[in-house]
């Protein structure tokens, strides 16, 4: 029985590369192989010790299957290749991540030096195959795996009140702010829309505050629409001596914004509002409820276990993904398998997974202005809301396409490499 060691910056239950390592470990162990996982994750001191530990551990295995990517993701590659060469083991490297093109442009010689020492290099799709070809790094394409049995029966679609979901880490790379801003645009036309944000990261507090601010801005716009400018009385100035002339003291404000927000004197604001106490109370109550509305419209769930993901997807209609760099995100594969329409930025390896207008919708995220990217995403969402029949056909197509990524198909490619 051949023994395989998977080496990666691994963390249990977080998805991404770690999720693929878990999947391989589970599937390979059920196919008359013995497999284990070695994580290189940790602080600087821990990682130095991990290198020594790996040298000792690797001796017991026949195959070292390393999973790496750009930047810090190259550490498992370096460690694994050194350990494999010391003990003359078979070395396989699977390269993940959509940032390969940019990373190779800066560190091509370094990357080539380590990758070319492997017995076999695996990439996930044609996008990375082209990048590797440009640097003369031989590779084979074997895509990510998805367990089709994990998908739950999808609930009835709610296109008139779409349930949107985002499943990415909350860090700059994944461009969650654009998703929030696009959602705010959508909600102006589709008030019943909701957004669930799964994942955690360093931007969480900032994003939660952004959601509140977006709802507050929406409420302000609605408030201004409710106020009839003709009914705004002339403000009663309590300190006319502070004005330059008498005409300024009696001149009405020219816009609602001046009446409501561009003066620091609260008495002016109070006198500028219509003499309708019920409406004023309603406006004040609306402002007080901004946080509650944000919580109802946009929910930040945090990190969830892989086993819990299917439940969230079964209650969602549209998956949103907006990074400017990407490769073959498992989150999109899971959404396609679960019967959720995917709307994603058209970058990296994504078009090799999602075919625009056939198995999902793609928008251009390379616009120089952020507003254009957000508007493009919002337009795709609104199109989906108005074209439910076409969307459900794309969902059906996606479920058929995703079947080729199950273990039954992938093992035909990966197991022979282990021999």
FENZIZI-V329806 format. One record per backbone hydrogen bond with DSSP energy under -0.5 kcal/mol. CO is the residue of the C=O (numbers start at 1). NH is the residue of the N-H. If there is no record, write none. Layout:
# FENZIZI-V329806
co:CO nh:NH
co:CO nh:NH
This chain:
# FENZIZI-V329806
co:2 nh:34
co:3 nh:62
co:3 nh:63
co:4 nh:6
co:4 nh:36
co:5 nh:7
co:5 nh:65
co:6 nh:38
co:7 nh:67
co:8 nh:10
co:8 nh:40
co:11 nh:14
co:15 nh:18
co:15 nh:19
co:16 nh:20
co:17 nh:21
co:18 nh:22
co:19 nh:23
co:20 nh:24
co:21 nh:25
co:22 nh:26
co:23 nh:27
co:24 nh:28
co:25 nh:29
co:26 nh:30
co:28 nh:31
co:28 nh:33
co:33 nh:35
co:34 nh:4
co:36 nh:6
co:38 nh:8
co:43 nh:47
co:44 nh:48
co:45 nh:49
co:46 nh:50
co:47 nh:51
co:48 nh:52
co:49 nh:53
co:50 nh:54
co:51 nh:55
co:52 nh:56
co:53 nh:57
co:54 nh:58
co:57 nh:60
co:58 nh:61
co:62 nh:90
co:63 nh:5
co:63 nh:65
co:64 nh:66
co:64 nh:92
co:65 nh:7
co:66 nh:68
co:66 nh:94
co:68 nh:96
co:70 nh:73
co:71 nh:74
co:72 nh:75
co:73 nh:69
co:74 nh:78
co:75 nh:79
co:76 nh:80
co:77 nh:81
co:78 nh:82
co:79 nh:83
co:80 nh:84
co:81 nh:85
co:82 nh:86
co:83 nh:87
co:84 nh:88
co:84 nh:89
co:90 nh:64
co:90 nh:92
co:91 nh:119
co:91 nh:120
co:92 nh:66
co:93 nh:95
co:93 nh:122
co:94 nh:68
co:94 nh:96
co:95 nh:124
co:97 nh:100
co:99 nh:103
co:100 nh:104
co:101 nh:105
co:102 nh:106
co:103 nh:107
co:104 nh:108
co:107 nh:111
co:108 nh:112
co:109 nh:113
co:110 nh:114
co:111 nh:115
co:112 nh:116
co:114 nh:117
co:115 nh:118
co:120 nh:93
co:121 nh:140
co:122 nh:95
co:123 nh:142
co:125 nh:129
co:126 nh:130
co:127 nh:131
co:128 nh:132
co:129 nh:133
co:130 nh:134
co:131 nh:135
co:132 nh:135
co:132 nh:137
co:133 nh:136
co:136 nh:138
co:140 nh:123
co:140 nh:142
co:146 nh:148
co:147 nh:150
co:148 nh:151
co:158 nh:161
co:159 nh:162
co:162 nh:164
co:162 nh:194
co:163 nh:317
co:163 nh:318
co:164 nh:196
co:165 nh:320
co:166 nh:198
co:169 nh:171
co:170 nh:203
co:171 nh:174
co:172 nh:175
co:173 nh:324
co:174 nh:322
co:175 nh:178
co:175 nh:179
co:176 nh:180
co:177 nh:181
co:178 nh:182
co:179 nh:183
co:180 nh:184
co:181 nh:185
co:182 nh:186
co:183 nh:187
co:184 nh:188
co:185 nh:188
co:185 nh:189
co:186 nh:189
co:186 nh:190
co:190 nh:193
co:194 nh:164
co:195 nh:197
co:195 nh:299
co:196 nh:166
co:196 nh:198
co:197 nh:301
co:197 nh:302
co:198 nh:168
co:200 nh:170
co:201 nh:204
co:203 nh:207
co:204 nh:208
co:205 nh:209
co:206 nh:210
co:207 nh:211
co:208 nh:212
co:209 nh:213
co:210 nh:214
co:211 nh:215
co:212 nh:216
co:213 nh:217
co:214 nh:218
co:215 nh:219
co:216 nh:220
co:217 nh:221
co:218 nh:222
co:219 nh:223
co:220 nh:224
co:221 nh:225
co:222 nh:226
co:223 nh:227
co:226 nh:228
co:227 nh:229
co:228 nh:231
co:229 nh:232
co:231 nh:233
co:235 nh:237
co:236 nh:238
co:239 nh:242
co:240 nh:243
co:245 nh:248
co:245 nh:249
co:246 nh:250
co:247 nh:250
co:247 nh:251
co:255 nh:259
co:256 nh:260
co:257 nh:261
co:257 nh:262
co:264 nh:266
co:265 nh:268
co:265 nh:269
co:266 nh:270
co:267 nh:271
co:268 nh:272
co:269 nh:273
co:270 nh:273
co:274 nh:276
co:276 nh:280
co:277 nh:281
co:278 nh:282
co:279 nh:283
co:280 nh:284
co:281 nh:285
co:282 nh:286
co:283 nh:287
co:284 nh:288
co:285 nh:289
co:287 nh:290
co:289 nh:293
co:290 nh:294
co:291 nh:295
co:292 nh:296
co:293 nh:297
co:294 nh:298
co:297 nh:195
co:298 nh:300
co:299 nh:197
co:299 nh:301
co:302 nh:199
co:305 nh:308
co:305 nh:309
co:306 nh:309
co:306 nh:310
co:308 nh:311
co:308 nh:312
co:309 nh:313
co:310 nh:314
co:311 nh:315
co:312 nh:315
co:313 nh:316
co:314 nh:155
co:317 nh:341
co:318 nh:165
co:319 nh:343
co:321 nh:345
co:326 nh:349
co:329 nh:332
co:329 nh:333
co:330 nh:334
co:331 nh:335
co:332 nh:336
co:333 nh:337
co:334 nh:338
co:335 nh:339
co:335 nh:340
co:336 nh:339
co:341 nh:319
co:342 nh:361
co:343 nh:321
co:344 nh:363
co:345 nh:347
co:347 nh:350
co:349 nh:352
co:349 nh:353
co:350 nh:353
co:350 nh:354
co:353 nh:355
co:354 nh:356
co:355 nh:358
co:355 nh:359
co:355 nh:360
co:360 nh:357
co:361 nh:344
co:363 nh:346
co:363 nh:365
co:369 nh:372
co:369 nh:373
co:370 nh:374
co:371 nh:375
co:372 nh:376
co:373 nh:377
co:374 nh:378
co:375 nh:379
co:376 nh:380
co:377 nh:381
co:378 nh:382
co:379 nh:383
co:380 nh:384
co:381 nh:385
co:382 nh:386
co:383 nh:387
co:384 nh:387
co:387 nh:391
co:388 nh:392
co:389 nh:393
co:390 nh:394
co:391 nh:395
co:392 nh:396
co:393 nh:397
co:394 nh:398
co:395 nh:399
co:396 nh:400
co:397 nh:401
co:398 nh:402
co:399 nh:403
co:400 nh:403
co:401 nh:404
co:402 nh:405
co:403 nh:406
co:405 nh:146
co:406 nh:409
co:406 nh:410
co:407 nh:411
co:409 nh:412
co:410 nh:413
co:410 nh:414
co:411 nh:415
co:414 nh:417
co:414 nh:418
co:415 nh:418
co:415 nh:419
co:416 nh:419
